[in-house]
Amino acid sequence: MSDRLENLLGALVLAVWDSLSSAAETAAGHPGALAAGLAVLAQDPGLGIEQLKRQLGRTQSATVRVVDQLVAEGRAERRAGHDHRSVSVVLTDRGTAAAARVLDARSAVLREAVTVLDAGERTVLTAMLEKVLAGITADRAHAEQICRLCDLGACPLPACPVEGAAGPEPRPASRPQPRPIPRRYRSNDVRSSASPGGR
């Protein structure tokens, strides 16, 4: 049995990740986990450090440094958590706009990667990716890391194969469900590509 499929997949993953991480870091203005932190907090506001740490796959101290940077730049605020002992992190308008730029840059890279495919090939690839993503999702924590740069506007939670494989997430009643970044922050190009019939 040939390993060519796996080798091609490995090359594709690296090529796309190199372009995606570079674009996201440029949009965020910083290297590392800050771009993912913006994307996560914009779509799931009010997370605590522990919850954000799990999604970013970082240590407690590294996650605190990400939040410190966001707060210092006026992109986020620390607020009292639901039990008044914890802290929740909420993006400011400036932070939400930066998160939108990160997701727009990500979308542009991914759109370019699949532009060679026709409509039928896109449909087939979508089904394959859904199956592979569901198959590699180990648990809830892994699911949150996989989707840390995902765009909920393009892939709502009910349609997400990773979310489906991870199972229901226990959420306090006081914590709202994740939602897409408001459209006013997104570029027109991304809006049109996400509309019916857009490529």
FIVEX-654277 format. One line per 8 residues: number of its first residue (from 1); for each residue x, y, z of N, C-alpha, C, CB. Coordinates in nm, 2 decimals. Glycine has a CB too. Example, Ala and Ser with C-alpha at 12.3 -4.5 7.8 and 13.67 -1.06 7.14 Angstrom:
<rs>
1 = 1.32/-0.57/0.78/1.23/-0.45/0.78/1.32/-0.33/0.78/1.13/-0.45/0.90 ~ 1.28/-0.22/0.71/1.37/-0.11/0.71/1.29/0.00/0.79/1.41/-0.06/0.57
</rs>
This chain:
<rs>
1 = 0.08/-0.12/0.00/0.00/0.00/0.00/0.09/0.13/0.00/-0.10/0.00/0.12 ~ 0.06/0.22/-0.09/0.14/0.34/-0.10/0.10/0.44/0.01/0.12/0.40/-0.24 ~ 0.21/0.51/0.05/0.18/0.62/0.15/0.17/0.76/0.08/0.30/0.62/0.25 ~ 0.15/0.76/-0.05/0.15/0.88/-0.12/0.04/0.98/-0.07/0.13/0.86/-0.27 ~ -0.08/0.92/-0.05/-0.19/1.01/0.00/-0.15/1.08/0.13/-0.32/0.92/0.02 ~ -0.10/1.01/0.22/-0.06/1.06/0.35/0.05/1.17/0.33/-0.01/0.96/0.45 ~ 0.14/1.14/0.24/0.25/1.24/0.21/0.20/1.36/0.15/0.36/1.17/0.12 ~ 0.11/1.35/0.05/0.05/1.47/-0.01/-0.03/1.55/0.10/-0.04/1.43/-0.12
9 = -0.10/1.48/0.18/-0.18/1.55/0.29/-0.09/1.63/0.38/-0.26/1.45/0.37 ~ 0.03/1.56/0.42/0.12/1.63/0.50/0.18/1.76/0.44/0.24/1.54/0.54 ~ 0.21/1.75/0.31/0.26/1.86/0.24/0.16/1.98/0.23/0.31/1.83/0.09 ~ 0.03/1.94/0.20/-0.08/2.04/0.20/-0.10/2.10/0.33/-0.21/1.97/0.15 ~ -0.10/2.02/0.44/-0.12/2.08/0.57/-0.01/2.18/0.61/-0.12/1.97/0.68 ~ 0.11/2.15/0.58/0.22/2.24/0.61/0.21/2.37/0.52/0.35/2.17/0.59 ~ 0.18/2.35/0.40/0.18/2.47/0.31/0.07/2.56/0.35/0.16/2.42/0.16 ~ -0.05/2.51/0.38/-0.16/2.59/0.42/-0.14/2.65/0.55/-0.29/2.51/0.42
17 = -0.08/2.57/0.65/-0.06/2.63/0.78/0.05/2.74/0.78/-0.01/2.52/0.88 ~ 0.15/2.73/0.70/0.25/2.83/0.69/0.19/2.96/0.64/0.37/2.79/0.59 ~ 0.11/2.95/0.54/0.04/3.07/0.48/-0.06/3.13/0.58/-0.03/3.04/0.35 ~ -0.14/3.04/0.64/-0.24/3.08/0.73/-0.18/3.15/0.86/-0.33/2.96/0.77 ~ -0.08/3.08/0.92/-0.03/3.14/1.04/0.04/3.27/1.01/0.07/3.04/1.10 ~ 0.11/3.29/0.90/0.17/3.41/0.86/0.07/3.52/0.84/0.25/3.40/0.74 ~ -0.04/3.49/0.77/-0.15/3.59/0.75/-0.22/3.63/0.88/-0.25/3.53/0.65 ~ -0.24/3.53/0.97/-0.31/3.56/1.09/-0.22/3.64/1.18/-0.35/3.43/1.16
25 = -0.09/3.61/1.19/0.00/3.69/1.27/0.01/3.83/1.22/0.13/3.62/1.28 ~ 0.02/3.85/1.09/0.02/3.98/1.03/-0.10/4.06/1.06/0.04/3.97/0.88 ~ -0.22/4.00/1.05/-0.34/4.07/1.08/-0.35/4.10/1.23/-0.46/3.98/1.04 ~ -0.30/4.02/1.32/-0.31/4.04/1.46/-0.20/4.14/1.51/-0.29/3.91/1.54 ~ -0.09/4.15/1.43/0.02/4.24/1.47/0.11/4.18/1.56/-0.04/4.36/1.52 ~ 0.10/4.05/1.59/0.19/3.98/1.68/0.20/3.83/1.64/0.13/3.98/1.83 ~ 0.31/3.77/1.67/0.33/3.62/1.65/0.27/3.54/1.76/0.48/3.59/1.63 ~ 0.26/3.42/1.74/0.21/3.33/1.85/0.06/3.31/1.86/0.27/3.38/1.98
33 = 0.02/3.30/1.98/-0.12/3.26/2.01/-0.22/3.38/2.02/-0.13/3.19/2.14 ~ -0.17/3.50/2.00/-0.25/3.62/2.01/-0.37/3.62/1.91/-0.17/3.75/2.00 ~ -0.33/3.58/1.78/-0.44/3.58/1.68/-0.55/3.48/1.71/-0.37/3.54/1.54 ~ -0.51/3.36/1.76/-0.61/3.27/1.80/-0.69/3.32/1.92/-0.55/3.13/1.83 ~ -0.63/3.38/2.01/-0.69/3.44/2.13/-0.80/3.54/2.08/-0.60/3.51/2.22 ~ -0.77/3.63/1.99/-0.86/3.72/1.94/-0.98/3.65/1.87/-0.80/3.81/1.83 ~ -0.96/3.55/1.79/-1.06/3.48/1.72/-1.16/3.41/1.82/-1.00/3.38/1.62 ~ -1.10/3.34/1.92/-1.18/3.27/2.02/-1.26/3.37/2.10/-1.09/3.19/2.11
41 = -1.20/3.48/2.15/-1.27/3.57/2.24/-1.38/3.65/2.17/-1.18/3.66/2.31 ~ -1.36/3.67/2.04/-1.46/3.75/1.96/-1.59/3.67/1.94/-1.40/3.79/1.82 ~ -1.57/3.53/1.93/-1.69/3.45/1.90/-1.74/3.38/2.03/-1.65/3.35/1.80 ~ -1.67/3.38/2.14/-1.71/3.32/2.26/-1.67/3.41/2.38/-1.65/3.17/2.28 ~ -1.73/3.53/2.38/-1.69/3.63/2.48/-1.71/3.59/2.62/-1.76/3.76/2.45 ~ -1.63/3.65/2.71/-1.65/3.63/2.85/-1.58/3.50/2.90/-1.79/3.62/2.88 ~ -1.49/3.44/2.83/-1.42/3.32/2.87/-1.33/3.36/2.99/-1.34/3.26/2.76 ~ -1.31/3.27/3.08/-1.21/3.28/3.18/-1.08/3.23/3.13/-1.25/3.21/3.31
49 = -0.97/3.26/3.21/-0.84/3.22/3.17/-0.83/3.07/3.15/-0.73/3.26/3.28 ~ -0.89/2.99/3.24/-0.89/2.84/3.23/-0.95/2.79/3.10/-0.96/2.78/3.35 ~ -1.07/2.85/3.07/-1.14/2.81/2.94/-1.06/2.86/2.82/-1.28/2.88/2.94 ~ -1.00/2.98/2.82/-0.92/3.02/2.71/-0.79/2.94/2.70/-0.88/3.17/2.73 ~ -0.73/2.91/2.81/-0.61/2.82/2.81/-0.64/2.69/2.74/-0.56/2.80/2.95 ~ -0.75/2.63/2.77/-0.78/2.50/2.70/-0.80/2.52/2.55/-0.91/2.44/2.76 ~ -0.86/2.62/2.51/-0.88/2.64/2.36/-0.75/2.67/2.29/-0.98/2.75/2.34 ~ -0.67/2.75/2.36/-0.54/2.79/2.29/-0.43/2.68/2.30/-0.48/2.91/2.35
57 = -0.45/2.58/2.39/-0.36/2.48/2.41/-0.23/2.53/2.47/-0.33/2.41/2.28 ~ -0.24/2.63/2.56/-0.12/2.70/2.62/-0.13/2.67/2.77/-0.12/2.85/2.59 ~ -0.01/2.70/2.84/-0.01/2.70/2.98/-0.08/2.81/3.04/0.14/2.70/3.03 ~ -0.11/2.80/3.17/-0.18/2.91/3.24/-0.10/3.05/3.23/-0.20/2.88/3.39 ~ 0.03/3.04/3.25/0.11/3.16/3.24/0.12/3.22/3.10/0.25/3.14/3.29 ~ 0.12/3.13/3.00/0.13/3.18/2.86/-0.01/3.24/2.82/0.16/3.07/2.77 ~ -0.12/3.19/2.87/-0.25/3.24/2.84/-0.27/3.38/2.91/-0.36/3.15/2.89 ~ -0.22/3.39/3.04/-0.22/3.52/3.11/-0.15/3.62/3.03/-0.17/3.50/3.25
65 = -0.03/3.59/2.97/0.05/3.68/2.90/-0.03/3.73/2.77/0.18/3.62/2.86 ~ -0.10/3.64/2.71/-0.18/3.67/2.59/-0.29/3.78/2.63/-0.25/3.55/2.53 ~ -0.36/3.75/2.74/-0.46/3.84/2.79/-0.40/3.97/2.83/-0.54/3.78/2.91 ~ -0.28/3.97/2.90/-0.22/4.09/2.94/-0.19/4.18/2.82/-0.08/4.06/3.02 ~ -0.14/4.12/2.71/-0.11/4.19/2.59/-0.23/4.25/2.53/-0.04/4.10/2.49 ~ -0.34/4.17/2.52/-0.46/4.23/2.47/-0.52/4.34/2.55/-0.57/4.11/2.46 ~ -0.51/4.33/2.68/-0.56/4.44/2.77/-0.47/4.56/2.75/-0.56/4.40/2.91 ~ -0.34/4.54/2.75/-0.24/4.66/2.74/-0.26/4.73/2.61/-0.10/4.61/2.74
73 = -0.30/4.66/2.50/-0.33/4.73/2.37/-0.47/4.78/2.35/-0.29/4.63/2.26 ~ -0.55/4.77/2.46/-0.69/4.82/2.45/-0.78/4.73/2.37/-0.69/4.96/2.39 ~ -0.74/4.61/2.35/-0.82/4.51/2.27/-0.91/4.43/2.35/-0.73/4.42/2.19 ~ -0.89/4.42/2.48/-0.97/4.34/2.57/-0.98/4.41/2.71/-0.91/4.20/2.59 ~ -1.08/4.36/2.78/-1.10/4.41/2.92/-1.12/4.28/3.01/-1.22/4.51/2.93 ~ -1.07/4.29/3.13/-1.10/4.19/3.23/-1.22/4.24/3.31/-0.98/4.17/3.33 ~ -1.32/4.15/3.33/-1.44/4.18/3.40/-1.46/4.07/3.50/-1.56/4.19/3.30 ~ -1.55/4.10/3.60/-1.58/4.00/3.70/-1.65/3.88/3.64/-1.67/4.07/3.81
81 = -1.61/3.76/3.68/-1.67/3.64/3.63/-1.81/3.62/3.69/-1.58/3.52/3.65 ~ -1.87/3.51/3.65/-2.01/3.48/3.70/-2.01/3.45/3.85/-2.06/3.36/3.63 ~ -1.90/3.41/3.91/-1.90/3.39/4.06/-1.83/3.49/4.14/-1.84/3.25/4.09 ~ -1.79/3.60/4.08/-1.73/3.72/4.14/-1.59/3.69/4.19/-1.82/3.77/4.25 ~ -1.55/3.56/4.18/-1.41/3.53/4.22/-1.32/3.51/4.10/-1.41/3.40/4.31 ~ -1.39/3.47/3.99/-1.32/3.45/3.86/-1.32/3.58/3.78/-1.38/3.33/3.78 ~ -1.24/3.57/3.67/-1.23/3.69/3.58/-1.27/3.64/3.44/-1.09/3.75/3.58 ~ -1.35/3.72/3.37/-1.38/3.69/3.23/-1.32/3.79/3.14/-1.54/3.69/3.21
89 = -1.28/3.75/3.02/-1.21/3.84/2.93/-1.31/3.87/2.81/-1.08/3.77/2.87 ~ -1.33/4.00/2.79/-1.42/4.04/2.68/-1.34/4.14/2.59/-1.54/4.11/2.74 ~ -1.36/4.12/2.46/-1.29/4.21/2.37/-1.36/4.34/2.36/-1.29/4.15/2.23 ~ -1.28/4.45/2.34/-1.34/4.58/2.31/-1.37/4.59/2.16/-1.24/4.69/2.35 ~ -1.43/4.70/2.12/-1.46/4.71/1.97/-1.33/4.70/1.89/-1.52/4.85/1.95 ~ -1.22/4.76/1.95/-1.09/4.75/1.88/-1.04/4.61/1.87/-0.98/4.83/1.96 ~ -1.06/4.53/1.98/-1.03/4.39/1.97/-1.11/4.31/1.88/-1.03/4.33/2.11 ~ -1.24/4.34/1.87/-1.33/4.26/1.78/-1.29/4.29/1.64/-1.48/4.30/1.81
97 = -1.26/4.42/1.61/-1.22/4.45/1.47/-1.09/4.38/1.44/-1.20/4.61/1.46 ~ -1.00/4.37/1.53/-0.87/4.30/1.51/-0.90/4.15/1.48/-0.77/4.31/1.62 ~ -0.99/4.09/1.56/-1.03/3.95/1.54/-1.09/3.93/1.40/-1.13/3.91/1.65 ~ -1.17/4.02/1.36/-1.23/4.02/1.23/-1.12/4.02/1.12/-1.33/4.13/1.20 ~ -1.02/4.10/1.14/-0.91/4.10/1.04/-0.84/3.97/1.04/-0.81/4.21/1.07 ~ -0.82/3.90/1.15/-0.76/3.77/1.16/-0.84/3.67/1.08/-0.74/3.73/1.31 ~ -0.97/3.67/1.11/-1.06/3.57/1.04/-1.07/3.60/0.89/-1.19/3.56/1.10 ~ -1.07/3.73/0.85/-1.07/3.76/0.71/-0.94/3.72/0.64/-1.09/3.91/0.69
105 = -0.83/3.73/0.71/-0.70/3.69/0.65/-0.70/3.54/0.64/-0.58/3.74/0.74 ~ -0.75/3.47/0.74/-0.76/3.32/0.73/-0.84/3.28/0.62/-0.81/3.27/0.86 ~ -0.96/3.34/0.60/-1.05/3.31/0.49/-0.99/3.32/0.36/-1.18/3.39/0.50 ~ -0.91/3.43/0.34/-0.85/3.46/0.21/-0.75/3.35/0.18/-0.78/3.60/0.21 ~ -0.67/3.31/0.27/-0.57/3.20/0.25/-0.64/3.07/0.21/-0.48/3.18/0.37 ~ -0.74/3.03/0.28/-0.81/2.91/0.26/-0.89/2.91/0.13/-0.91/2.88/0.37 ~ -0.95/3.03/0.10/-1.02/3.04/-0.03/-0.92/3.02/-0.15/-1.09/3.18/-0.04 ~ -0.81/3.08/-0.14/-0.70/3.07/-0.24/-0.66/2.93/-0.26/-0.58/3.16/-0.21
113 = -0.65/2.85/-0.15/-0.60/2.71/-0.15/-0.70/2.62/-0.23/-0.58/2.66/-0.01 ~ -0.83/2.65/-0.23/-0.92/2.56/-0.29/-0.98/2.62/-0.42/-1.04/2.53/-0.20 ~ -0.92/2.73/-0.47/-0.98/2.80/-0.59/-0.96/2.72/-0.71/-0.91/2.93/-0.61 ~ -0.87/2.62/-0.71/-0.86/2.53/-0.83/-0.97/2.43/-0.84/-0.72/2.46/-0.82 ~ -1.05/2.42/-0.74/-1.16/2.31/-0.74/-1.29/2.37/-0.80/-1.18/2.26/-0.60 ~ -1.36/2.28/-0.88/-1.49/2.33/-0.93/-1.59/2.29/-0.82/-1.52/2.26/-1.06 ~ -1.72/2.33/-0.85/-1.83/2.31/-0.75/-1.84/2.17/-0.70/-1.96/2.36/-0.81 ~ -1.84/2.07/-0.80/-1.85/1.93/-0.76/-1.74/1.88/-0.67/-1.86/1.85/-0.89
121 = -1.61/1.92/-0.71/-1.50/1.88/-0.63/-1.50/1.94/-0.49/-1.37/1.93/-0.70 ~ -1.55/2.07/-0.48/-1.57/2.13/-0.35/-1.67/2.05/-0.26/-1.61/2.27/-0.36 ~ -1.77/2.00/-0.32/-1.87/1.93/-0.25/-1.81/1.80/-0.19/-2.00/1.90/-0.33 ~ -1.74/1.73/-0.28/-1.67/1.60/-0.24/-1.57/1.62/-0.13/-1.61/1.54/-0.37 ~ -1.49/1.73/-0.15/-1.38/1.76/-0.05/-1.45/1.79/0.08/-1.29/1.87/-0.10 ~ -1.56/1.87/0.08/-1.62/1.91/0.21/-1.67/1.78/0.28/-1.75/2.00/0.18 ~ -1.73/1.69/0.21/-1.77/1.56/0.28/-1.65/1.48/0.34/-1.85/1.48/0.18 ~ -1.54/1.48/0.26/-1.42/1.41/0.31/-1.36/1.48/0.43/-1.32/1.40/0.20
129 = -1.36/1.61/0.43/-1.30/1.68/0.54/-1.39/1.67/0.67/-1.29/1.83/0.51 ~ -1.52/1.67/0.65/-1.61/1.64/0.76/-1.58/1.51/0.83/-1.75/1.66/0.72 ~ -1.56/1.41/0.74/-1.54/1.27/0.79/-1.41/1.26/0.87/-1.55/1.17/0.68 ~ -1.30/1.32/0.81/-1.17/1.31/0.87/-1.16/1.39/1.00/-1.06/1.36/0.77 ~ -1.22/1.51/1.00/-1.22/1.59/1.12/-1.30/1.52/1.23/-1.28/1.73/1.09 ~ -1.41/1.47/1.20/-1.49/1.39/1.31/-1.40/1.27/1.36/-1.62/1.34/1.25 ~ -1.33/1.21/1.27/-1.25/1.09/1.30/-1.13/1.12/1.39/-1.21/1.02/1.18 ~ -1.07/1.24/1.38/-0.95/1.27/1.45/-0.98/1.34/1.59/-0.86/1.36/1.37
137 = -1.11/1.38/1.61/-1.15/1.45/1.73/-1.15/1.36/1.85/-1.28/1.53/1.71 ~ -1.06/1.38/1.94/-1.04/1.29/2.05/-1.14/1.31/2.17/-0.90/1.29/2.11 ~ -1.17/1.44/2.20/-1.25/1.48/2.31/-1.29/1.62/2.30/-1.19/1.44/2.45 ~ -1.36/1.68/2.40/-1.40/1.81/2.40/-1.28/1.91/2.40/-1.49/1.84/2.53 ~ -1.18/1.89/2.48/-1.07/1.98/2.49/-1.00/1.98/2.35/-0.97/1.93/2.60 ~ -0.98/1.86/2.29/-0.92/1.86/2.16/-1.00/1.93/2.05/-0.90/1.71/2.12 ~ -1.14/1.92/2.06/-1.23/1.99/1.97/-1.21/2.14/1.98/-1.37/1.95/2.00 ~ -1.19/2.19/2.10/-1.18/2.33/2.12/-1.05/2.38/2.06/-1.19/2.37/2.26
145 = -0.94/2.30/2.07/-0.81/2.34/2.01/-0.82/2.33/1.86/-0.70/2.25/2.06 ~ -0.89/2.23/1.80/-0.90/2.22/1.66/-0.97/2.34/1.60/-0.97/2.09/1.62 ~ -1.07/2.39/1.67/-1.15/2.50/1.61/-1.11/2.64/1.66/-1.30/2.47/1.65 ~ -0.99/2.65/1.72/-0.96/2.78/1.78/-0.95/2.89/1.68/-0.83/2.77/1.85 ~ -0.93/2.87/1.55/-0.93/2.97/1.45/-1.04/2.96/1.35/-0.79/2.97/1.37 ~ -1.14/2.88/1.39/-1.26/2.87/1.30/-1.35/2.99/1.30/-1.34/2.74/1.34 ~ -1.42/3.00/1.19/-1.51/3.11/1.17/-1.65/3.06/1.18/-1.49/3.18/1.03 ~ -1.72/3.09/1.29/-1.86/3.04/1.32/-1.96/3.09/1.22/-1.90/3.08/1.46
153 = -1.93/3.20/1.15/-2.01/3.24/1.04/-2.01/3.15/0.92/-1.97/3.38/1.00 ~ -1.90/3.08/0.90/-1.89/2.99/0.79/-1.93/2.85/0.83/-1.75/2.99/0.73 ~ -1.91/2.81/0.95/-1.94/2.68/1.00/-2.00/2.69/1.14/-1.81/2.59/1.01 ~ -2.14/2.71/1.14/-2.20/2.72/1.27/-2.19/2.59/1.35/-2.35/2.75/1.25 ~ -2.20/2.60/1.48/-2.18/2.49/1.57/-2.27/2.37/1.54/-2.20/2.53/1.71 ~ -2.40/2.38/1.50/-2.48/2.27/1.47/-2.43/2.19/1.35/-2.62/2.31/1.45 ~ -2.35/2.26/1.26/-2.31/2.19/1.14/-2.16/2.14/1.15/-2.32/2.29/1.02 ~ -2.10/2.17/1.26/-1.95/2.14/1.28/-1.93/2.00/1.31/-1.89/2.23/1.39
161 = -1.85/1.93/1.22/-1.82/1.78/1.25/-1.74/1.76/1.37/-1.75/1.72/1.13 ~ -1.66/1.86/1.41/-1.57/1.84/1.53/-1.66/1.86/1.65/-1.46/1.95/1.53 ~ -1.75/1.95/1.65/-1.84/1.97/1.76/-1.93/1.85/1.78/-1.93/2.10/1.74 ~ -1.98/1.79/1.67/-2.06/1.68/1.67/-1.99/1.56/1.73/-2.11/1.64/1.54 ~ -1.86/1.54/1.69/-1.78/1.43/1.74/-1.75/1.44/1.89/-1.65/1.41/1.66 ~ -1.73/1.57/1.94/-1.70/1.59/2.08/-1.81/1.57/2.17/-1.64/1.73/2.09 ~ -1.94/1.58/2.12/-2.05/1.57/2.21/-2.09/1.70/2.27/-2.03/1.47/2.31 ~ -2.20/1.71/2.34/-2.25/1.83/2.40/-2.15/1.89/2.50/-2.39/1.81/2.47
169 = -2.14/2.02/2.50/-2.06/2.09/2.59/-2.14/2.14/2.71/-1.98/2.21/2.52 ~ -2.09/2.10/2.83/-2.16/2.15/2.95/-2.13/2.30/2.97/-2.13/2.07/3.08 ~ -2.23/2.39/2.96/-2.21/2.53/2.97/-2.30/2.59/3.08/-2.24/2.61/2.84 ~ -2.25/2.67/3.17/-2.33/2.74/3.27/-2.44/2.82/3.20/-2.25/2.83/3.36 ~ -2.56/2.83/3.26/-2.67/2.90/3.21/-2.63/3.05/3.19/-2.79/2.89/3.30 ~ -2.54/3.10/3.27/-2.50/3.24/3.26/-2.40/3.27/3.14/-2.44/3.28/3.39 ~ -2.35/3.16/3.08/-2.25/3.18/2.97/-2.32/3.17/2.84/-2.14/3.08/2.98 ~ -2.33/3.27/2.76/-2.40/3.26/2.63/-2.33/3.17/2.53/-2.40/3.40/2.56
177 = -2.41/3.12/2.43/-2.35/3.03/2.33/-2.26/3.11/2.24/-2.47/2.97/2.25 ~ -2.16/3.05/2.19/-2.07/3.12/2.09/-2.15/3.17/1.97/-1.96/3.02/2.04 ~ -2.11/3.28/1.91/-2.17/3.33/1.79/-2.07/3.40/1.70/-2.28/3.43/1.84 ~ -2.11/3.41/1.57/-2.01/3.47/1.48/-1.99/3.62/1.51/-2.07/3.46/1.34 ~ -1.87/3.67/1.47/-1.84/3.81/1.48/-1.95/3.89/1.40/-1.70/3.84/1.43 ~ -2.00/4.00/1.46/-2.10/4.08/1.39/-2.06/4.12/1.25/-2.14/4.20/1.47 ~ -2.15/4.12/1.15/-2.11/4.14/1.01/-2.05/4.28/0.99/-2.24/4.13/0.93 ~ -2.08/4.38/1.07/-2.03/4.51/1.05/-1.88/4.52/1.06/-2.09/4.61/1.15
185 = -1.82/4.41/1.13/-1.67/4.41/1.14/-1.60/4.34/1.03/-1.64/4.34/1.27 ~ -1.68/4.26/0.95/-1.62/4.18/0.84/-1.61/4.25/0.71/-1.70/4.05/0.82 ~ -1.51/4.21/0.63/-1.49/4.28/0.50/-1.59/4.23/0.40/-1.35/4.24/0.45 ~ -1.62/4.32/0.31/-1.72/4.28/0.21/-1.69/4.16/0.13/-1.74/4.40/0.11 ~ -1.56/4.14/0.10/-1.51/4.02/0.03/-1.55/3.89/0.10/-1.36/4.03/0.00 ~ -1.53/3.89/0.23/-1.56/3.77/0.31/-1.71/3.75/0.31/-1.51/3.78/0.45 ~ -1.79/3.86/0.32/-1.93/3.84/0.32/-1.99/3.78/0.20/-2.00/3.98/0.35 ~ -1.93/3.83/0.08/-1.98/3.78/-0.05/-1.95/3.64/-0.07/-1.93/3.87/-0.16
193 = -1.83/3.60/-0.02/-1.78/3.46/-0.04/-1.86/3.36/0.04/-1.64/3.44/-0.02 ~ -1.92/3.41/0.16/-2.00/3.33/0.24/-2.14/3.32/0.21/-1.98/3.37/0.39 ~ -2.18/3.41/0.11/-2.32/3.41/0.07/-2.35/3.30/-0.02/-2.36/3.54/0.00 ~ -2.48/3.26/-0.03/-2.52/3.15/-0.12/-2.47/3.17/-0.26/-2.67/3.13/-0.13 ~ -2.40/3.07/-0.32/-2.35/3.08/-0.45/-2.21/3.14/-0.46/-2.44/3.16/-0.54 ~ -2.16/3.19/-0.34/-2.03/3.25/-0.34/-1.92/3.14/-0.34/-2.01/3.34/-0.22 ~ -1.80/3.17/-0.39/-1.70/3.07/-0.39/-1.58/3.12/-0.31/-1.65/3.04/-0.53
</rs>
